[in-house]
Amino acid sequence: MNQDSLKFSALETAHIVPVLGCKNHIAVARHLHSLGTTHAYRALGGMLSSCLLVNVDCNQNTSSYAHNEVWMHSRSGMETVAGNRSSYIAKNNAWDIVDFFVLLTVYNSSAANTQKLEVRVVINSVGQASPRTVKEFGKFVLSLWGLWNNHALYFKGVEDYLLDSLPGVVCSKRIRCLNYSVDNTDWQHTFNPGQFSASAVSHDLELQMCQIQPRDIDVIQKLNVIDYDPEYLELCCPASACIRRSSDAAPVSWVVCHADYQIGALLTVDQYRSRGLAKYILHRLGDQMIAQFAAKIALLYDDCAINSAFKLQMVTELTNTNTQRLFERFGFKPVDNVSWAECKFDLPKHQREQSIAYSKL
């Protein structure tokens, strides 16, 4: 990605820096991996799945689906740095001057008959953001909203305290979720349901294990709590697990891996619950994602020992206690409260003008 291909080039200021070039995207990915927080892994997963790392093995071409950009906010102004400022930070290993990273994804939505802008954020610390960083993040978001012509922004897996801190934020749709995490080494020692056997879970039906297909999307949209776009679900099909009836191929239990490598959207239709179906698809997809994530992470490093640790994550609605108990049986621990939200901002005229002026600095 070069400067000319940036959709949000007007965001750039002395403090707001676009990440340009594959080498710099790889440098950011390595830093996020070493940071090791759950929100760092969400953004890292987004970078790996979006093919931003074009020199890393990327079998799935999502270029026709989405436009992706990575931005970072620096604590010190970089107006004196000539050329690619992300290269300056990467070459000098100057990550300590970065407050936060933001991954932006634009994709076409046939359901809304428009484009949607997804926002994912990583605070560059192992704890919560400082008040100053929270304030700067708010300014960044308002600038982004102004550049997006005041259309809704879609926050995906953003920590609640950050979302709640945004000035004038109004969420027309907000799903509060609990994020779970487990180290890949611990996953290997958790409960294993064994080989899937249709006869073991159902005496009256023939069931088969497979992946979600595009023809299943209407059913999934209707039954899941979060209103996913069909284009988004279609992208998730290759990273999914599903059990369906053999008689009519109808899906009865499914789970997907989101664009940021979080496992979610786990659901079993009512008449097939309490048969253990969810544990089979969860275990199958978890193993699949660990293998894929580990393979891609390994390509970021020359030393294989560096990539041995990473976190598998799952997300579910805060009210979904049944799924939470299942996650905990697999060794997952709750780590943070996050939201999937569609947001606009109700601001006085002078604050809107300030946000527009900030984006032009």
JOSULZI-V229054 format. One record per run of one state. SS is the DSSP state (@ for helix, = for strand, . for the rest). FROM is the first residue (numbers start at 0). LEN is the number of residues. If there is no record, write none. Layout:
ss=<SS	SS>
from=<FROM	FROM>
len=<LEN	LEN>
This chain:
ss=<.	@	.	@	.	=	.	@	.	@	.	=	.	@	.	@	=	.	=	.	@	.	=	@	.	=	@	.	@	.	=	.	@	.	@	.	=	.	=	.	=	.	@	.	@	.	@	.	=	.	@	.	=	.	@	.>
from=<0	2	5	8	11	15	18	21	35	37	49	65	74	84	91	94	97	109	113	123	130	147	152	159	165	168	183	187	197	201	206	210	213	223	229	236	239	245	250	257	261	268	269	272	276	298	303	308	310	317	320	329	332	345	348	359>
len=<2	3	3	3	4	3	3	14	2	12	16	9	10	7	3	3	12	4	10	7	17	5	7	6	3	15	4	10	4	5	4	3	10	6	7	3	6	5	7	4	7	1	3	4	22	5	5	2	7	3	9	3	13	3	11	2>
